[in-house]
Amino acid sequence: MGVYRLKPGFWGHLVIALAWLGFLAVANRQASQPVTSIFPYLAPVVFFAWVYSARWGFLFAGIATLAALPGDYVETHTRAELFYAGLSTYAQLTGAVISCVLAKIVLERSGQS
């Protein structure tokens, strides 16, 4: 996964995805009602899994999980609750990565991609 083997446009995609997740993280820290839907976090995860690889999808699933934790959640919940919330979010996002990669494999084998 060397830098010289990355597809053109990778750095632009990386900056946009990190900026999007950063925006969501800041919104979660500042808002009285955090973003609880998984879909805004899912967009960069699925994009990187589809365009680059499952590794990138799993990496972004981890980053998105961190971005999804509301700021006050750490102070108002126990470590166990925090762990299970993060694990649940990461499991949902990695499930999407696996589904995305499998769908891409099926499409490539059927000749539609």
MOPAC internal coordinates of N, CA, C and O (Angstrom, degrees):
PM7 1SCF
backbone

  N    0.0000 0     0.00 0     0.00 0    0    0    0
  C    1.4367 1     0.00 0     0.00 0    1    0    0
  C    1.5174 1   109.36 1     0.00 0    2    1    0
  O    1.2310 1   120.40 1  -136.25 1    3    2    1
  N    1.3178 1   116.83 1    43.75 1    3    2    1
  C    1.4513 1   121.00 1  -178.97 1    5    3    2
  C    1.5185 1   111.93 1   -67.98 1    6    5    3
  O    1.2310 1   120.82 1   -22.92 1    7    6    5
  N    1.2993 1   116.04 1   157.08 1    7    6    5
  C    1.4588 1   121.98 1  -178.41 1    9    7    6
  C    1.5269 1   110.73 1   -63.19 1   10    9    7
  O    1.2310 1   120.06 1   146.44 1   11   10    9
  N    1.3196 1   117.49 1   -33.56 1   11   10    9
  C    1.4599 1   120.33 1  -177.80 1   13   11   10
  C    1.5225 1   112.35 1   -72.02 1   14   13   11
  O    1.2310 1   119.42 1   165.57 1   15   14   13
  N    1.3302 1   118.71 1   -14.43 1   15   14   13
  C    1.4681 1   121.58 1  -179.67 1   17   15   14
  C    1.5189 1   113.08 1   -96.57 1   18   17   15
  O    1.2310 1   119.56 1  -178.41 1   19   18   17
  N    1.3064 1   118.45 1     1.59 1   19   18   17
  C    1.4509 1   121.01 1  -177.67 1   21   19   18
  C    1.5229 1   110.52 1   -74.36 1   22   21   19
  O    1.2310 1   121.42 1   -30.63 1   23   22   21
  N    1.3211 1   114.90 1   149.37 1   23   22   21
  C    1.4626 1   120.66 1  -179.95 1   25   23   22
  C    1.5258 1   110.32 1   -69.20 1   26   25   23
  O    1.2310 1   120.37 1   -26.37 1   27   26   25
  N    1.3342 1   116.90 1   153.63 1   27   26   25
  C    1.4636 1   119.57 1   175.54 1   29   27   26
  C    1.5267 1   109.71 1   -60.76 1   30   29   27
  O    1.2310 1   120.79 1   -38.24 1   31   30   29
  N    1.2909 1   116.09 1   141.76 1   31   30   29
  C    1.4518 1   120.93 1  -179.76 1   33   31   30
  C    1.5154 1   113.97 1    89.77 1   34   33   31
  O    1.2310 1   120.24 1   178.76 1   35   34   33
  N    1.3312 1   117.15 1    -1.24 1   35   34   33
  C    1.4573 1   120.46 1  -177.30 1   37   35   34
  C    1.5162 1   111.69 1   -59.40 1   38   37   35
  O    1.2310 1   120.47 1   132.93 1   39   38   37
  N    1.3206 1   116.70 1   -47.07 1   39   38   37
  C    1.4573 1   119.85 1  -176.13 1   41   39   38
  C    1.5187 1   111.89 1   -63.81 1   42   41   39
  O    1.2310 1   120.10 1   142.86 1   43   42   41
  N    1.3158 1   117.42 1   -37.14 1   43   42   41
  C    1.4672 1   120.84 1   176.05 1   45   43   42
  C    1.5210 1   111.09 1   -64.82 1   46   45   43
  O    1.2310 1   120.95 1   135.87 1   47   46   45
  N    1.3305 1   115.79 1   -44.13 1   47   46   45
  C    1.4648 1   120.09 1   177.77 1   49   47   46
  C    1.5271 1   110.69 1   -62.29 1   50   49   47
  O    1.2310 1   120.80 1   139.24 1   51   50   49
  N    1.3203 1   116.08 1   -40.76 1   51   50   49
  C    1.4648 1   121.05 1  -179.15 1   53   51   50
  C    1.5290 1   110.73 1   -63.07 1   54   53   51
  O    1.2310 1   120.44 1   134.43 1   55   54   53
  N    1.3177 1   116.76 1   -45.57 1   55   54   53
  C    1.4670 1   121.27 1  -179.72 1   57   55   54
  C    1.5286 1   110.44 1   -63.37 1   58   57   55
  O    1.2310 1   120.26 1   135.38 1   59   58   57
  N    1.3175 1   117.11 1   -44.62 1   59   58   57
  C    1.4709 1   120.48 1  -179.37 1   61   59   58
  C    1.5209 1   110.70 1   -64.37 1   62   61   59
  O    1.2310 1   120.12 1   135.21 1   63   62   61
  N    1.3275 1   117.37 1   -44.79 1   63   62   61
  C    1.4712 1   120.72 1  -178.90 1   65   63   62
  C    1.5278 1   111.24 1   -64.84 1   66   65   63
  O    1.2310 1   120.32 1   136.37 1   67   66   65
  N    1.3191 1   116.99 1   -43.63 1   67   66   65
  C    1.4614 1   119.76 1   178.93 1   69   67   66
  C    1.5227 1   111.57 1   -67.45 1   70   69   67
  O    1.2310 1   120.13 1   143.53 1   71   70   69
  N    1.3186 1   117.35 1   -36.47 1   71   70   69
  C    1.4653 1   120.75 1   176.78 1   73   71   70
  C    1.5296 1   110.23 1   -65.14 1   74   73   71
  O    1.2310 1   120.29 1   139.02 1   75   74   73
  N    1.3310 1   117.06 1   -40.98 1   75   74   73
  C    1.4650 1   121.24 1   178.40 1   77   75   74
  C    1.5293 1   110.97 1   -62.82 1   78   77   75
  O    1.2310 1   120.54 1   132.47 1   79   78   77
  N    1.3312 1   116.58 1   -47.53 1   79   78   77
  C    1.4618 1   119.84 1   179.23 1   81   79   78
  C    1.5300 1   110.98 1   -67.23 1   82   81   79
  O    1.2310 1   120.28 1   144.84 1   83   82   81
  N    1.3193 1   117.07 1   -35.16 1   83   82   81
  C    1.4583 1   120.73 1   175.39 1   85   83   82
  C    1.5211 1   111.62 1   -63.39 1   86   85   83
  O    1.2310 1   120.78 1   137.59 1   87   86   85
  N    1.3263 1   116.12 1   -42.41 1   87   86   85
  C    1.4620 1   120.56 1   176.73 1   89   87   86
  C    1.5226 1   110.64 1   -60.35 1   90   89   87
  O    1.2310 1   120.25 1   135.20 1   91   90   89
  N    1.3306 1   117.13 1   -44.80 1   91   90   89
  C    1.4674 1   120.51 1   178.82 1   93   91   90
  C    1.5240 1   111.59 1   -63.86 1   94   93   91
  O    1.2310 1   120.39 1   141.59 1   95   94   93
  N    1.3289 1   116.87 1   -38.41 1   95   94   93
  C    1.4651 1   120.43 1   179.20 1   97   95   94
  C    1.5313 1   110.48 1   -64.67 1   98   97   95
  O    1.2310 1   120.59 1   135.76 1   99   98   97
  N    1.3211 1   116.48 1   -44.24 1   99   98   97
  C    1.4717 1   120.31 1   178.46 1  101   99   98
  C    1.5255 1   110.08 1   -65.12 1  102  101   99
  O    1.2310 1   120.25 1   138.35 1  103  102  101
  N    1.3150 1   117.13 1   -41.65 1  103  102  101
  C    1.4672 1   120.61 1   178.55 1  105  103  102
  C    1.5247 1   110.57 1   -61.33 1  106  105  103
  O    1.2310 1   120.15 1   140.01 1  107  106  105
  N    1.3169 1   117.31 1   -39.99 1  107  106  105
  C    1.4651 1   120.75 1   178.36 1  109  107  106
  C    1.5144 1   112.07 1   -67.11 1  110  109  107
  O    1.2310 1   120.13 1   146.50 1  111  110  109
  N    1.2996 1   117.35 1   -33.50 1  111  110  109
  C    1.4670 1   120.56 1  -179.13 1  113  111  110
  C    1.5299 1   111.59 1   -75.70 1  114  113  111
  O    1.2310 1   120.59 1   147.54 1  115  114  113
  N    1.3267 1   116.47 1   -32.46 1  115  114  113
  C    1.4580 1   120.90 1  -173.24 1  117  115  114
  C    1.5273 1   114.15 1   -95.19 1  118  117  115
  O    1.2310 1   119.90 1   150.06 1  119  118  117
  N    1.3135 1   117.79 1   -29.94 1  119  118  117
  C    1.4662 1   121.16 1  -172.54 1  121  119  118
  C    1.5261 1   111.90 1   -80.55 1  122  121  119
  O    1.2310 1   121.53 1   -30.35 1  123  122  121
  N    1.3223 1   114.67 1   149.65 1  123  122  121
  C    1.4562 1   118.73 1   175.30 1  125  123  122
  C    1.5267 1   110.50 1   -74.57 1  126  125  123
  O    1.2310 1   120.13 1   151.59 1  127  126  125
  N    1.3074 1   117.36 1   -28.41 1  127  126  125
  C    1.4594 1   123.28 1   175.31 1  129  127  126
  C    1.5230 1   108.44 1  -116.26 1  130  129  127
  O    1.2310 1   119.47 1   -76.65 1  131  130  129
  N    1.3199 1   118.62 1   103.35 1  131  130  129
  C    1.4652 1   119.95 1  -178.56 1  133  131  130
  C    1.5275 1   112.01 1   -71.01 1  134  133  131
  O    1.2310 1   121.37 1   -17.75 1  135  134  133
  N    1.3116 1   114.98 1   162.25 1  135  134  133
  C    1.4576 1   121.66 1   177.52 1  137  135  134
  C    1.5292 1   107.25 1   -72.94 1  138  137  135
  O    1.2310 1   120.38 1   -69.94 1  139  138  137
  N    1.3255 1   116.88 1   110.06 1  139  138  137
  C    1.4625 1   120.29 1  -176.46 1  141  139  138
  C    1.5197 1   113.01 1  -100.02 1  142  141  139
  O    1.2310 1   119.86 1   164.93 1  143  142  141
  N    1.3082 1   117.88 1   -15.07 1  143  142  141
  C    1.4559 1   120.77 1   178.24 1  145  143  142
  C    1.5298 1   110.09 1   -71.54 1  146  145  143
  O    1.2310 1   120.55 1   -36.58 1  147  146  145
  N    1.3042 1   116.56 1   143.42 1  147  146  145
  C    1.4629 1   121.39 1  -178.79 1  149  147  146
  C    1.5380 1   111.25 1   -79.92 1  150  149  147
  O    1.2310 1   119.98 1   160.88 1  151  150  149
  N    1.3284 1   117.65 1   -19.12 1  151  150  149
  C    1.4635 1   120.99 1  -172.25 1  153  151  150
  C    1.5283 1   115.43 1   -62.89 1  154  153  151
  O    1.2310 1   118.27 1   138.76 1  155  154  153
  N    1.3365 1   120.90 1   -41.24 1  155  154  153
  C    1.4665 1   117.91 1   177.74 1  157  155  154
  C    1.5300 1   112.87 1   -62.58 1  158  157  155
  O    1.2310 1   120.44 1   148.48 1  159  158  157
  N    1.3162 1   116.76 1   -31.52 1  159  158  157
  C    1.4635 1   120.91 1   179.28 1  161  159  158
  C    1.5261 1   110.91 1   -79.22 1  162  161  159
  O    1.2310 1   120.95 1   155.49 1  163  162  161
  N    1.3026 1   115.78 1   -24.51 1  163  162  161
  C    1.4599 1   121.58 1  -175.77 1  165  163  162
  C    1.5294 1   112.88 1   -72.79 1  166  165  163
  O    1.2310 1   120.19 1   150.33 1  167  166  165
  N    1.3193 1   117.24 1   -29.67 1  167  166  165
  C    1.4679 1   121.02 1  -174.70 1  169  167  166
  C    1.5290 1   113.19 1   -55.98 1  170  169  167
  O    1.2310 1   118.40 1   124.23 1  171  170  169
  N    1.3339 1   120.66 1   -55.77 1  171  170  169
  C    1.4698 1   118.31 1  -179.62 1  173  171  170
  C    1.5237 1   112.85 1   -68.78 1  174  173  171
  O    1.2310 1   120.13 1   150.23 1  175  174  173
  N    1.3239 1   117.35 1   -29.77 1  175  174  173
  C    1.4658 1   121.06 1  -179.77 1  177  175  174
  C    1.5294 1   110.00 1   -64.44 1  178  177  175
  O    1.2310 1   120.67 1   129.35 1  179  178  177
  N    1.3167 1   116.33 1   -50.65 1  179  178  177
  C    1.4647 1   120.99 1  -179.16 1  181  179  178
  C    1.5249 1   110.71 1   -67.31 1  182  181  179
  O    1.2310 1   120.28 1   140.73 1  183  182  181
  N    1.3283 1   117.07 1   -39.27 1  183  182  181
  C    1.4648 1   119.96 1   179.18 1  185  183  182
  C    1.5272 1   111.05 1   -58.68 1  186  185  183
  O    1.2310 1   120.37 1   130.46 1  187  186  185
  N    1.3243 1   116.91 1   -49.54 1  187  186  185
  C    1.4652 1   119.82 1  -178.34 1  189  187  186
  C    1.5214 1   111.73 1   -68.71 1  190  189  187
  O    1.2310 1   119.88 1   146.21 1  191  190  189
  N    1.3127 1   117.83 1   -33.79 1  191  190  189
  C    1.4661 1   120.18 1   176.94 1  193  191  190
  C    1.5262 1   110.37 1   -66.23 1  194  193  191
  O    1.2310 1   120.19 1   140.58 1  195  194  193
  N    1.3231 1   117.24 1   -39.42 1  195  194  193
  C    1.4680 1   120.96 1  -177.19 1  197  195  194
  C    1.5317 1   111.07 1   -75.44 1  198  197  195
  O    1.2310 1   120.35 1   133.47 1  199  198  197
  N    1.3156 1   116.93 1   -46.53 1  199  198  197
  C    1.4662 1   120.61 1  -172.88 1  201  199  198
  C    1.5248 1   112.16 1   -81.28 1  202  201  199
  O    1.2310 1   119.78 1   140.20 1  203  202  201
  N    1.3253 1   118.03 1   -39.80 1  203  202  201
  C    1.4603 1   120.10 1  -172.28 1  205  203  202
  C    1.5296 1   112.55 1  -106.20 1  206  205  203
  O    1.2310 1   119.07 1   113.59 1  207  206  205
  N    1.3043 1   119.39 1   -66.41 1  207  206  205
  C    1.4648 1   120.92 1   176.59 1  209  207  206
  C    1.5235 1   109.62 1  -179.05 1  210  209  207
  O    1.2310 1   121.26 1    -8.55 1  211  210  209
  N    1.3178 1   115.19 1   171.45 1  211  210  209
  C    1.4678 1   120.37 1   177.60 1  213  211  210
  C    1.5185 1   110.36 1   -64.09 1  214  213  211
  O    1.2310 1   119.92 1   145.35 1  215  214  213
  N    1.3193 1   117.77 1   -34.65 1  215  214  213
  C    1.4756 1   119.98 1   178.30 1  217  215  214
  C    1.5194 1   111.94 1   -56.83 1  218  217  215
  O    1.2310 1   121.20 1   133.69 1  219  218  217
  N    1.3123 1   115.30 1   -46.31 1  219  218  217
  C    1.4616 1   119.32 1   179.12 1  221  219  218
  C    1.5228 1   109.84 1   -66.41 1  222  221  219
  O    1.2310 1   120.02 1   142.49 1  223  222  221
  N    1.3108 1   117.58 1   -37.51 1  223  222  221
  C    1.4617 1   120.85 1   177.33 1  225  223  222
  C    1.5157 1   111.56 1   -61.66 1  226  225  223
  O    1.2310 1   120.44 1   136.28 1  227  226  225
  N    1.3405 1   116.76 1   -43.72 1  227  226  225
  C    1.4620 1   120.42 1   178.83 1  229  227  226
  C    1.5289 1   111.30 1   -66.36 1  230  229  227
  O    1.2310 1   120.46 1   141.74 1  231  230  229
  N    1.3172 1   116.73 1   -38.26 1  231  230  229
  C    1.4599 1   120.32 1   177.28 1  233  231  230
  C    1.5297 1   110.65 1   -61.90 1  234  233  231
  O    1.2310 1   120.92 1   133.35 1  235  234  233
  N    1.3272 1   115.84 1   -46.65 1  235  234  233
  C    1.4587 1   119.26 1   179.75 1  237  235  234
  C    1.5225 1   112.08 1   -70.44 1  238  237  235
  O    1.2310 1   119.88 1   153.75 1  239  238  237
  N    1.3208 1   117.83 1   -26.25 1  239  238  237
  C    1.4631 1   120.02 1   173.78 1  241  239  238
  C    1.5255 1   109.83 1   -63.25 1  242  241  239
  O    1.2310 1   120.29 1   140.01 1  243  242  241
  N    1.3163 1   117.05 1   -39.99 1  243  242  241
  C    1.4639 1   120.95 1   177.04 1  245  243  242
  C    1.5126 1   111.99 1   -66.38 1  246  245  243
  O    1.2310 1   120.55 1   135.67 1  247  246  245
  N    1.3217 1   116.56 1   -44.33 1  247  246  245
  C    1.4689 1   120.58 1   179.22 1  249  247  246
  C    1.5297 1   110.09 1   -64.31 1  250  249  247
  O    1.2310 1   120.62 1   137.89 1  251  250  249
  N    1.3345 1   116.41 1   -42.11 1  251  250  249
  C    1.4631 1   120.37 1   179.45 1  253  251  250
  C    1.5255 1   111.48 1   -65.84 1  254  253  251
  O    1.2310 1   120.35 1   146.13 1  255  254  253
  N    1.3222 1   116.94 1   -33.87 1  255  254  253
  C    1.4640 1   120.14 1   176.96 1  257  255  254
  C    1.5165 1   110.60 1   -63.02 1  258  257  255
  O    1.2310 1   120.41 1   137.50 1  259  258  257
  N    1.3134 1   116.83 1   -42.50 1  259  258  257
  C    1.4657 1   120.32 1   177.36 1  261  259  258
  C    1.5299 1   111.21 1   -65.34 1  262  261  259
  O    1.2310 1   120.60 1   141.53 1  263  262  261
  N    1.3188 1   116.46 1   -38.47 1  263  262  261
  C    1.4614 1   120.35 1   179.75 1  265  263  262
  C    1.5233 1   111.61 1   -69.27 1  266  265  263
  O    1.2310 1   120.03 1   154.98 1  267  266  265
  N    1.3267 1   117.55 1   -25.02 1  267  266  265
  C    1.4639 1   121.38 1  -175.64 1  269  267  266
  C    1.5218 1   113.54 1   -79.74 1  270  269  267
  O    1.2310 1   119.69 1   164.96 1  271  270  269
  N    1.3248 1   118.20 1   -15.04 1  271  270  269
  C    1.4615 1   119.86 1  -178.32 1  273  271  270
  C    1.5241 1   110.50 1   -76.83 1  274  273  271
  O    1.2310 1   120.15 1   -59.59 1  275  274  273
  N    1.3365 1   117.32 1   120.41 1  275  274  273
  C    1.4671 1   119.81 1   177.46 1  277  275  274
  C    1.5193 1   110.99 1   -65.52 1  278  277  275
  O    1.2310 1   120.39 1   -29.33 1  279  278  277
  N    1.3150 1   116.86 1   150.67 1  279  278  277
  C    1.4556 1   121.90 1  -177.08 1  281  279  278
  C    1.5075 1   114.29 1   -61.15 1  282  281  279
  O    1.2310 1   120.14 1   139.14 1  283  282  281
  N    1.3240 1   117.34 1   -40.86 1  283  282  281
  C    1.4598 1   119.18 1  -177.77 1  285  283  282
  C    1.5225 1   112.77 1   -81.20 1  286  285  283
  O    1.2310 1   120.16 1   170.71 1  287  286  285
  N    1.3028 1   117.29 1    -9.29 1  287  286  285
  C    1.4643 1   121.15 1  -178.73 1  289  287  286
  C    1.5237 1   110.83 1   -62.53 1  290  289  287
  O    1.2310 1   120.30 1   144.54 1  291  290  289
  N    1.3119 1   117.03 1   -35.46 1  291  290  289
  C    1.4620 1   121.07 1  -178.39 1  293  291  290
  C    1.5286 1   110.76 1   -66.23 1  294  293  291
  O    1.2310 1   120.49 1   140.86 1  295  294  293
  N    1.3218 1   116.67 1   -39.14 1  295  294  293
  C    1.4649 1   120.01 1  -178.80 1  297  295  294
  C    1.5216 1   113.55 1   -79.03 1  298  297  295
  O    1.2310 1   119.81 1   153.36 1  299  298  297
  N    1.3225 1   117.96 1   -26.64 1  299  298  297
  C    1.4593 1   120.67 1  -172.64 1  301  299  298
  C    1.5280 1   114.10 1  -100.75 1  302  301  299
  O    1.2310 1   119.66 1   175.41 1  303  302  301
  N    1.3121 1   118.26 1    -4.59 1  303  302  301
  C    1.4589 1   120.91 1  -177.86 1  305  303  302
  C    1.5328 1   110.30 1  -128.17 1  306  305  303
  O    1.2310 1   121.30 1   -20.40 1  307  306  305
  N    1.3139 1   115.12 1   159.60 1  307  306  305
  C    1.4637 1   120.22 1   178.84 1  309  307  306
  C    1.5175 1   110.09 1   -77.07 1  310  309  307
  O    1.2310 1   120.96 1   -11.80 1  311  310  309
  N    1.3140 1   115.76 1   168.20 1  311  310  309
  C    1.4693 1   120.02 1   177.74 1  313  311  310
  C    1.5233 1   111.28 1   -62.89 1  314  313  311
  O    1.2310 1   120.47 1   142.57 1  315  314  313
  N    1.3188 1   116.70 1   -37.43 1  315  314  313
  C    1.4647 1   119.91 1   179.27 1  317  315  314
  C    1.5243 1   110.76 1   -63.87 1  318  317  315
  O    1.2310 1   120.04 1   136.21 1  319  318  317
  N    1.3266 1   117.52 1   -43.79 1  319  318  317
  C    1.4623 1   120.81 1   178.04 1  321  319  318
  C    1.5219 1   111.11 1   -64.09 1  322  321  319
  O    1.2310 1   120.76 1   139.86 1  323  322  321
  N    1.3089 1   116.14 1   -40.14 1  323  322  321
  C    1.4617 1   121.30 1   177.37 1  325  323  322
  C    1.5263 1   110.77 1   -63.01 1  326  325  323
  O    1.2310 1   120.52 1   136.35 1  327  326  325
  N    1.3273 1   116.61 1   -43.65 1  327  326  325
  C    1.4605 1   121.54 1   178.92 1  329  327  326
  C    1.5260 1   110.97 1   -62.04 1  330  329  327
  O    1.2310 1   120.07 1   133.03 1  331  330  329
  N    1.3372 1   117.47 1   -46.97 1  331  330  329
  C    1.4634 1   120.47 1  -178.19 1  333  331  330
  C    1.5218 1   112.36 1   -68.66 1  334  333  331
  O    1.2310 1   120.14 1   145.43 1  335  334  333
  N    1.3176 1   117.35 1   -34.57 1  335  334  333
  C    1.4682 1   119.78 1   175.86 1  337  335  334
  C    1.5245 1   110.53 1   -65.14 1  338  337  335
  O    1.2310 1   120.50 1   135.93 1  339  338  337
  N    1.3406 1   116.65 1   -44.07 1  339  338  337
  C    1.4670 1   120.33 1   177.84 1  341  339  338
  C    1.5130 1   111.98 1   -65.49 1  342  341  339
  O    1.2310 1   120.69 1   138.67 1  343  342  341
  N    1.3298 1   116.29 1   -41.33 1  343  342  341
  C    1.4667 1   120.40 1   179.36 1  345  343  342
  C    1.5260 1   111.07 1   -64.27 1  346  345  343
  O    1.2310 1   120.80 1   139.35 1  347  346  345
  N    1.3164 1   116.07 1   -40.65 1  347  346  345
  C    1.4595 1   120.06 1   178.65 1  349  347  346
  C    1.5257 1   111.49 1   -64.10 1  350  349  347
  O    1.2310 1   120.77 1   135.47 1  351  350  349
  N    1.3200 1   116.14 1   -44.53 1  351  350  349
  C    1.4659 1   120.22 1   178.65 1  353  351  350
  C    1.5180 1   111.06 1   -63.60 1  354  353  351
  O    1.2310 1   120.45 1   134.89 1  355  354  353
  N    1.3324 1   116.74 1   -45.11 1  355  354  353
  C    1.4564 1   119.93 1   179.78 1  357  355  354
  C    1.5334 1   111.07 1   -63.97 1  358  357  355
  O    1.2310 1   120.24 1   141.76 1  359  358  357
  N    1.3273 1   117.14 1   -38.24 1  359  358  357
  C    1.4684 1   120.43 1   178.73 1  361  359  358
  C    1.5240 1   111.10 1   -63.45 1  362  361  359
  O    1.2310 1   120.40 1   138.54 1  363  362  361
  N    1.3149 1   116.85 1   -41.46 1  363  362  361
  C    1.4666 1   119.69 1   178.11 1  365  363  362
  C    1.5268 1   111.25 1   -64.11 1  366  365  363
  O    1.2310 1   120.80 1   136.16 1  367  366  365
  N    1.3192 1   116.07 1   -43.84 1  367  366  365
  C    1.4670 1   119.69 1  -178.59 1  369  367  366
  C    1.5255 1   111.61 1   -68.76 1  370  369  367
  O    1.2310 1   119.67 1   140.03 1  371  370  369
  N    1.3272 1   118.24 1   -39.97 1  371  370  369
  C    1.4621 1   119.61 1   178.26 1  373  371  370
  C    1.5217 1   111.24 1   -69.92 1  374  373  371
  O    1.2310 1   120.25 1   148.97 1  375  374  373
  N    1.3200 1   117.13 1   -31.03 1  375  374  373
  C    1.4658 1   119.72 1   173.52 1  377  375  374
  C    1.5195 1   111.04 1   -61.18 1  378  377  375
  O    1.2310 1   120.96 1   140.78 1  379  378  377
  N    1.3204 1   115.76 1   -39.22 1  379  378  377
  C    1.4668 1   120.05 1   177.02 1  381  379  378
  C    1.5237 1   111.16 1   -67.05 1  382  381  379
  O    1.2310 1   120.16 1   142.34 1  383  382  381
  N    1.3322 1   117.30 1   -37.66 1  383  382  381
  C    1.4699 1   121.04 1   177.86 1  385  383  382
  C    1.5253 1   109.87 1   -63.21 1  386  385  383
  O    1.2310 1   120.48 1   132.69 1  387  386  385
  N    1.3071 1   116.69 1   -47.31 1  387  386  385
  C    1.4672 1   120.63 1  -179.46 1  389  387  386
  C    1.5273 1   110.55 1   -62.28 1  390  389  387
  O    1.2310 1   120.29 1   136.34 1  391  390  389
  N    1.3241 1   117.06 1   -43.66 1  391  390  389
  C    1.4670 1   120.85 1   178.32 1  393  391  390
  C    1.5186 1   111.64 1   -62.52 1  394  393  391
  O    1.2310 1   120.97 1   138.66 1  395  394  393
  N    1.3139 1   115.75 1   -41.34 1  395  394  393
  C    1.4594 1   121.05 1  -179.84 1  397  395  394
  C    1.5248 1   111.28 1   -63.95 1  398  397  395
  O    1.2310 1   120.55 1   134.51 1  399  398  397
  N    1.3155 1   116.56 1   -45.49 1  399  398  397
  C    1.4621 1   120.86 1  -179.32 1  401  399  398
  C    1.5285 1   110.46 1   -65.93 1  402  401  399
  O    1.2310 1   119.93 1   138.63 1  403  402  401
  N    1.3209 1   117.74 1   -41.37 1  403  402  401
  C    1.4601 1   120.69 1   177.63 1  405  403  402
  C    1.5280 1   111.39 1   -64.02 1  406  405  403
  O    1.2310 1   120.38 1   139.26 1  407  406  405
  N    1.3324 1   116.88 1   -40.74 1  407  406  405
  C    1.4671 1   120.16 1   177.13 1  409  407  406
  C    1.5212 1   111.05 1   -63.03 1  410  409  407
  O    1.2310 1   120.38 1   140.60 1  411  410  409
  N    1.3161 1   116.89 1   -39.40 1  411  410  409
  C    1.4702 1   120.47 1   178.67 1  413  411  410
  C    1.5228 1   110.80 1   -65.27 1  414  413  411
  O    1.2310 1   120.24 1   139.17 1  415  414  413
  N    1.3219 1   117.15 1   -40.83 1  415  414  413
  C    1.4704 1   121.11 1   177.93 1  417  415  414
  C    1.5199 1   110.56 1   -62.90 1  418  417  415
  O    1.2310 1   120.04 1   135.38 1  419  418  417
  N    1.3287 1   117.52 1   -44.62 1  419  418  417
  C    1.4595 1   121.15 1   179.59 1  421  419  418
  C    1.5195 1   110.41 1   -61.97 1  422  421  419
  O    1.2310 1   120.03 1   135.33 1  423  422  421
  N    1.3321 1   117.55 1   -44.67 1  423  422  421
  C    1.4642 1   120.70 1   179.41 1  425  423  422
  C    1.5302 1   111.41 1   -64.33 1  426  425  423
  O    1.2310 1   119.53 1   139.79 1  427  426  425
  N    1.3242 1   118.51 1   -40.21 1  427  426  425
  C    1.4541 1   120.64 1   179.63 1  429  427  426
  C    1.5324 1   111.13 1   -66.46 1  430  429  427
  O    1.2310 1   120.29 1   141.30 1  431  430  429
  N    1.3033 1   117.04 1   -38.70 1  431  430  429
  C    1.4783 1   120.12 1  -179.92 1  433  431  430
  C    1.5238 1   112.24 1   -72.35 1  434  433  431
  O    1.2310 1   120.49 1   152.23 1  435  434  433
  N    1.3166 1   116.67 1   -27.77 1  435  434  433
  C    1.4526 1   119.09 1   179.41 1  437  435  434
  C    1.5354 1   111.55 1   -85.15 1  438  437  435
  O    1.2310 1   120.43 1   173.77 1  439  438  437
  N    1.3299 1   116.78 1    -6.23 1  439  438  437
  C    1.4501 1   121.23 1   177.25 1  441  439  438
  C    1.5194 1   114.71 1    82.25 1  442  441  439
  O    1.2310 1   119.86 1  -163.61 1  443  442  441
  N    1.3141 1   117.87 1    16.39 1  443  442  441
  C    1.4593 1   121.12 1  -178.57 1  445  443  442
  C    1.5072 1   113.37 1   -97.08 1  446  445  443
  O    1.2310 1   119.57 1   177.08 1  447  446  445
  N    1.3057 1   118.43 1    -2.92 1  447  446  445
  C    1.4574 1   119.48 1  -176.95 1  449  447  446
  C    1.5107 1   110.84 1  -105.31 1  450  449  447
  O    1.2310 1   120.10 1   180.00 1  451  450  449

